[in-house]
Amino acid sequence: MVKIIIADDHPVVLFGTKSFLEQKGFEVIMACENGLEAYNQIITKKPDIALLDMSMPGLSGIDILAKLKTNNYVVKCVLLTMHNDVSLFNRARELDVKGYLLKDFALEELEKCILEVMKGNTYFSTHLNQKLTIQHNDDENPNLQDLTFAERKILELVAEQKSTKEIAALLFISEKTVETHRSHIIKKLNIPQTKNALLIWAMKTKK
């Protein structure tokens, strides 16, 4: 039986999720109301899967992922979030998250997500905003994995057809810094240095 630790600071959501999982035949070995408790229980009880709310007091879901990775502790983590945000999604992937679900649709995808994760696969919600789909192409475009957090954010904004000036304003950096990042992205992805080449590449990859 799959052993799961769940963590959410909203009691109704926490125990509703616990009841749902138990009805599906999973064993919930601990239900935690904050991130620090969740981290300690993960280390102590060694679950198959840790189902973590993104935003919790003490430690967030992202914080827990970071601590586990820093301490070389391997556990399959699934994040639940209200935020359809590319930067959070990118950060979670950098920290080896195995599942990423939007809370609004979690119950319809949770069982499938857990089963896929237990097979050694990753599962990202089918309801993620389309702008995040560029991130799913890492396997087809291995060089994407070489991009830094900042470069991925800029690539996502380029795909939204934002100008260098607009990107600089959104990220609170200079236009020169944006151009430097764009140049690095082009080199890392082996994109021909022709007019609008990065925009064209980003739009094609986004589709």
N, C-alpha and C positions, 0 to 999 in steps of 0.2 A: 504494500500500500504506500502511495506517495505521501510523505510527511511534509507538512507545510507550516511555516510561521507567517502570520499576517500581521500587519501593523497599519493602523489608521487612528488619527486623533479624534475622529467622530464616532462615538459609540454605536450609533444606529447603523452606520456604514460597516463598521468593524464586525459587529455581530451578525449583521445581515449577510455579509460576505462569508463569514464562518459557517453559518447555517446552510448557505447555498453550496459551499464546497463539500460539506459533510453529506448533503443529500446526493451529491454526485459521486460519493464513494472515496473522497480524499480524507486524509487524517490531519486535522488542524491541531498541531501539538502545542501551539501558543498563540494567543491573540493579544497584541501589545498596543498600548495607547500612545506611545511616544517613540521617537527614533532611538534614543539611548537604550531603552529597555529592549527594543527590537535587536539592536546590534549585539548586546550582551547575550540575549537568548540564542541568536544565530551561532555565536561562538560556542555557547554551552551545549546546545541541543543538536547542532549539526543537521538541520533540515535538508530535505532534497531541494526544496524551493522556498525562497523568501519573497513574499508578496508585499510590496512596500508602497505606501502612499508617498507621493513626491514631496508634499509639504507637511511636515510634522514638527512639533516642538522638540528641543533637545538636539536631534539630528534629522535632517531631511533624508529622503530616499537617496538623493545624489550623494549626500555626505556619507551615508552608510556604504554605498558602492565604493566611494573613494577610500574609506578606511579598510574595507575588505581587500581591495587591490593593493594598498600600501603594505598591508600585513601578509600578503600572499595567501589569503584565505579564500579558497575556491568554493563558491556556492552559487547556484543558479538563481539570479534575482530577476523579478518582474516588477516594473514600476507602473503605478496607476497615477494618472494626473488629470487635472481639469484643463491643463494648458496645452494647446496645440501649437507649441513653440519650437522652432527649428533649432535654436541655440541649446535648449534643454535636451532635445532629442539627440543632437550631436554630442553633447557632453556625456549623456548616458551611454551612447555607443562607444565613446572613447574609454569608458569604464567597464566595458564588456557586459552591459545589460543584455539579458537573454529575451526579455519580453517587455513590451511598452504598450500600455492600453490607456485609452481615454475613459475616464470614469463614467461618462454618459452612456457608453456602450459596453462597459466592462462585463456585465453578466452574460451578454450574448456571445462574448468572445473568450471569456475566462477559461472555460473547460478546454477549448481547442488550444488556447495558448499554452496551458500547462502540459497538455499531452505532447505538443510539438517541442516544447523546451525539454521535456524528459527524454525525447528521442535524440537530443543533442542539437536540435535546430533552434533558430531564433524566430520570434513571432512579434511582428509589429502591427498594431491595429489597422484594419482596412479602412478605418474612418479618419486616419491622419490626413491633415491638410495636404492638398496636392503639391504644395511647394516643398514638402518633405520628401517627395518621391525621388528627388535627385540623390538622396542618401541611400536608396535601395539599390543603386546601380554600382556600388563599390565592387561587386564581384565581376561585373562586366567591364568596369573601368578601374583596375587595381590601383592606378596611380592616385585615385581620389583619397586613398588611405594615407597618402603622404602629405595631404594638406593639413595645415594647422587649423586650430579652432577659428581664428580670425579669417583665414583664407576661405574656409567653408562658408562662413557668414557672408563674406563679400560675394562669393559665387552664387549664393542663394539670392542676394539682392540684385546681382546682375541678371539672373534668370527672371526677376520681376521687372526687368527693363529700367532699373534705376540708373541714373547718370552718376558719373564720378562725384560730382558736386552733391547730389542727393545722398549718396552712400556716405560721403564724408560727414554730412550734417547728421545723418541718422546714427552713425557710430562715434560721433564726437572726435574725429581724427581729421588730419589735413588731407587735402586733395592729393598732395604729393605722396602721402602714405598709402592712400588708396591705389594710386597708380603703381607704386612699388609692389603692393600685394598682387595686383592684377598681373604684373609682369612675372612674379614668382609662380602664380597659378598657371599661366600659359606655359612656362618652362616645365613645370612638374607634370602637366597633363599632355605635353608634347603637341600643343595646339599651334598650327601655322600662324605666324605673326603677320596676318593680313587684317585689313580694316574690319572691325566688328567681329573678329573671329571668336573672341571669348563669348560675346553675347549669343552668336549663332550656335556655338557649342552648348552653352548653358540651356538655351531654349530647346534644342533637340534632345538633350539629356533629360530635361524636365518632363517631356511628353511621355 
